[in-house]
Amino acid sequence: RGINENTNGLIRQYFPKGTDFNQVTDEQIEHVMDCLNNRPRKTRGGKSPNELFMGQQVDLLAA
């Protein structure tokens, strides 16, 4: 629940409450996804979600 609320807060930095998502382009959504997925997280030792995901993929390939 906490992670969901935190993520919603991060998304609201880009799309304030009341945003009409029918007016938001796919490119804008892609930009926000890239920004959030490349943002370092304190709770993850300063690694971004993309770094963690790619690290898991490399580990899976090495097995």
N, C-alpha and C positions, 0 to 999 in steps of 0.2 A: 504494500500500500504506500509506503514511504517513497519508494523509487518511482512509482506512478505519479505521485503528487509532485515530486521534484522535477520529473520530466515534463509534466504539464506546465510548471513554472518556467522552465527553459524555453519551451515552445511559445509561451505567451510573450517572451521577449521579442519574438519575431512577428507573431500574430496576436495582437491585443484582443482582449475580450470583446465580443461583438463583431469580430471580423466575419465578413461574408465569404465563406470558403468557395462559393460558386465563382467568385471574382479572383481567386488565387490561382496562378498558373502552375502547371507541373514543374516548370523550371524553378519557380520560387520554392516549391516544396522540396525539390532536389537540393537546392542550395541550403536550406535549413537542415535537412537530413545530413548533408556532408559536414556542415558546421558542428552539429551536435555529435556526430559519430567520430569526429576527429578532435573533439575537445577532451583534454586530459581530465581525469577524475581523481580527486583526492582519495576517495575510498578504494581506488584500484591502483594505488601506488604511483599515481601520476601518469598512468597509461590511459590511452583513449580506448573506447569500445572497438574501434577498427584494429588497433594494435593487438588487443586481447584476442579478437576473433581471428586475425591473421596468424597470430602465434599458435592458436589451437589448430588451425589448418596445417601449419607446418609440422606440428607435433604428430598430427594424424597421418600425414604423408610419410613421416620418418618411421612410423611403426611397422 
